């Protein structure tokens, strides 16, 4: 009995998208926090901090969206080029391509007779798919229909993460906003590290520690640069 209305492949797809969203969320938090700490330590006014923060949210969100869209489209185009190259090779010399496929399965440990049987059966069914899978681990071309939604989710995730330091800098007490924002961001990064651990199955302390070290180092470096410039 299962409580999940989706199959395991679909569930894994959702988990993968969630992992990507967490990465974008972390990017937004750390980028905006570093920006905010740097400007604040340089003596920027609240108005300047707001402008810089909003710019980070908008520009970073669009950049994350464009990056995810380009990544998906580029991967699809590369896979399509691989498949077309295999198709051309098979059409030009099908016998040689069959022998190549036999050799691949022999290298994987099959006997010569069994390798030929497998290669012949797969070639009869779909020679292009057989070569794409055996040579490039490419079992299907896939689709680009998910590129735009994935880009939107990436941009939104980044923007949500980037809003956190902006809100903290805006509403926390002026005299303590740098240290309090630092603390708020570290708590947020610990939470995203815990969630990433839940999604990936990796050790929770490792994920949290990694987020805290990288995020803390980014904010500390930006704060130091702001202090130097302010001086």
Legacy VTK file of the C-alpha trace (Angstrom):
# vtk DataFile Version 3.0
C-alpha trace
ASCII
DATASET POLYDATA
POINTS 231 float
0.000 0.000 0.000
1.355 3.458 -0.871
0.315 6.888 0.217
1.912 8.500 -2.851
-0.333 9.123 -5.909
2.702 9.272 -8.224
5.165 6.628 -9.369
8.795 6.442 -8.292
10.170 8.082 -11.465
7.840 11.044 -11.098
8.675 11.327 -7.410
12.390 11.389 -8.212
11.719 14.120 -10.767
10.017 16.222 -8.111
12.887 15.624 -5.698
15.399 16.697 -8.328
13.485 19.909 -9.003
13.267 20.550 -5.266
17.033 20.104 -4.926
17.604 22.603 -7.733
15.223 25.066 -6.080
17.107 24.773 -2.788
20.365 25.590 -4.586
18.785 28.653 -6.189
17.322 29.678 -2.841
20.759 29.405 -1.230
22.323 31.425 -4.045
19.781 34.172 -3.503
20.274 34.247 0.260
24.071 34.316 0.115
24.369 36.767 -2.787
21.927 39.259 -1.315
23.364 38.876 2.196
26.890 39.529 0.978
25.651 42.542 -0.970
23.718 43.897 2.011
26.562 43.391 4.501
29.024 45.079 2.171
26.849 48.127 1.560
25.869 48.445 5.226
29.435 48.245 6.477
30.429 50.883 3.930
27.972 53.275 5.551
25.200 53.113 2.973
21.874 54.704 3.864
18.703 52.665 4.207
17.563 53.958 0.825
20.759 52.826 -0.847
20.481 49.420 0.809
16.943 49.056 -0.496
17.955 49.975 -4.035
20.893 47.564 -3.962
18.747 44.830 -2.425
15.923 45.186 -4.935
18.447 45.229 -7.769
19.934 41.997 -6.443
16.509 40.358 -6.255
15.519 41.362 -9.791
18.838 40.948 -11.593
19.747 37.771 -9.731
16.319 36.259 -10.278
16.426 36.910 -14.018
19.982 35.586 -14.186
19.027 32.371 -12.364
16.027 31.911 -14.658
18.058 32.525 -17.792
20.788 30.173 -16.594
18.345 27.330 -15.927
16.591 27.840 -19.276
19.900 27.882 -21.135
21.103 24.795 -19.268
18.048 22.740 -20.235
17.993 23.934 -23.841
21.726 23.374 -24.281
21.562 19.851 -22.861
18.689 18.999 -25.199
20.499 20.430 -28.215
23.671 18.509 -27.366
21.706 15.277 -26.983
19.966 15.883 -30.280
23.322 16.453 -31.989
24.613 13.155 -30.545
21.564 11.278 -31.796
21.782 12.813 -35.258
25.477 11.932 -35.463
24.706 8.325 -34.531
21.909 8.205 -37.080
24.233 9.431 -39.833
26.925 6.888 -38.886
24.436 4.013 -38.923
23.060 5.043 -42.277
26.553 5.340 -43.735
27.903 2.002 -42.455
25.372 -0.149 -40.554
27.620 -3.228 -40.419
30.496 -1.374 -38.789
28.129 0.213 -36.287
26.716 -3.199 -35.394
30.224 -4.525 -34.783
30.965 -1.499 -32.627
27.895 -2.242 -30.544
28.940 -5.885 -30.187
32.359 -4.741 -28.960
30.782 -2.438 -26.387
28.783 -5.280 -24.848
31.808 -7.558 -24.903
33.755 -4.918 -22.992
30.966 -4.950 -20.415
31.577 -8.635 -19.796
29.232 -10.472 -22.165
30.490 -13.377 -24.216
30.959 -12.837 -27.936
27.831 -14.820 -28.847
25.635 -13.171 -26.227
26.979 -9.717 -27.080
26.077 -10.260 -30.728
22.611 -11.496 -29.820
21.961 -8.457 -27.632
23.395 -6.007 -30.167
21.424 -7.573 -33.024
18.157 -7.542 -31.065
18.572 -3.906 -30.005
19.625 -2.859 -33.498
16.596 -4.540 -35.027
14.332 -2.676 -32.643
15.943 0.789 -32.850
19.591 1.086 -33.920
19.897 4.783 -33.071
18.511 4.318 -29.559
20.751 1.287 -29.043
23.914 3.228 -29.854
22.836 6.348 -27.966
22.261 4.294 -24.816
25.340 2.060 -25.079
27.821 4.770 -26.058
26.449 7.913 -24.403
24.135 6.682 -21.619
21.383 8.545 -23.432
18.155 6.579 -23.259
15.901 9.301 -24.670
16.106 12.770 -26.161
13.564 14.232 -23.812
11.771 17.519 -24.350
12.323 21.232 -23.901
8.744 21.808 -22.754
9.907 22.016 -19.125
12.547 24.670 -19.797
10.306 27.688 -19.237
8.643 26.388 -16.024
12.027 25.333 -14.622
13.416 28.782 -15.423
10.489 30.445 -13.677
10.954 28.299 -10.563
14.699 29.038 -10.518
14.131 32.774 -10.762
11.413 32.705 -8.117
13.523 30.599 -5.742
16.483 32.945 -6.109
14.249 35.985 -5.600
12.657 34.569 -2.446
16.070 33.807 -0.998
17.388 37.256 -1.894
14.426 38.950 -0.213
15.393 37.596 3.210
18.532 39.727 3.803
16.762 42.703 2.230
13.872 42.437 4.685
16.251 41.923 7.593
18.305 44.996 6.719
15.162 47.072 6.271
13.289 46.166 9.434
15.886 45.232 12.033
17.190 47.933 14.412
19.572 50.222 12.531
22.467 49.994 14.991
22.393 46.202 15.082
21.189 45.316 11.608
24.530 44.021 10.324
25.086 41.475 13.086
21.393 40.534 13.290
21.171 40.072 9.524
24.286 37.924 9.711
22.576 35.753 12.331
19.252 35.570 10.461
21.012 34.468 7.281
22.979 31.775 9.092
19.748 30.392 10.575
18.153 30.370 7.114
21.172 28.591 5.624
21.045 25.992 8.389
17.398 25.319 7.533
18.087 24.993 3.811
21.007 22.702 4.610
18.712 20.495 6.679
16.131 20.396 3.881
18.803 19.587 1.297
19.946 16.725 3.505
16.389 15.396 3.669
16.104 15.529 -0.123
19.467 13.981 -0.916
19.983 11.584 1.979
23.404 13.099 2.692
24.498 13.687 6.317
22.593 16.609 7.776
25.529 18.061 9.723
27.701 18.044 6.621
25.106 19.926 4.586
24.440 22.471 7.319
28.142 22.984 8.025
28.871 23.533 4.338
26.119 26.129 4.028
27.199 27.957 7.170
30.889 28.057 6.247
30.363 29.230 2.673
27.610 31.685 3.540
29.433 33.054 6.556
32.659 33.471 4.597
30.823 35.322 1.821
29.180 37.756 4.238
32.378 38.259 6.222
34.378 39.041 3.092
31.774 41.515 1.851
31.544 43.164 5.257
35.317 43.546 5.416
35.472 45.064 1.948
32.731 47.523 2.919
34.643 48.548 6.049
37.833 49.114 4.035
36.009 51.238 1.487
34.205 53.175 4.205
37.463 53.956 5.950
LINES 1 232
231 0 1 2 3 4 5 6 7 8 9 10 11 12 13 14 15 16 17 18 19 20 21 22 23 24 25 26 27 28 29 30 31 32 33 34 35 36 37 38 39 40 41 42 43 44 45 46 47 48 49 50 51 52 53 54 55 56 57 58 59 60 61 62 63 64 65 66 67 68 69 70 71 72 73 74 75 76 77 78 79 80 81 82 83 84 85 86 87 88 89 90 91 92 93 94 95 96 97 98 99 100 101 102 103 104 105 106 107 108 109 110 111 112 113 114 115 116 117 118 119 120 121 122 123 124 125 126 127 128 129 130 131 132 133 134 135 136 137 138 139 140 141 142 143 144 145 146 147 148 149 150 151 152 153 154 155 156 157 158 159 160 161 162 163 164 165 166 167 168 169 170 171 172 173 174 175 176 177 178 179 180 181 182 183 184 185 186 187 188 189 190 191 192 193 194 195 196 197 198 199 200 201 202 203 204 205 206 207 208 209 210 211 212 213 214 215 216 217 218 219 220 221 222 223 224 225 226 227 228 229 230
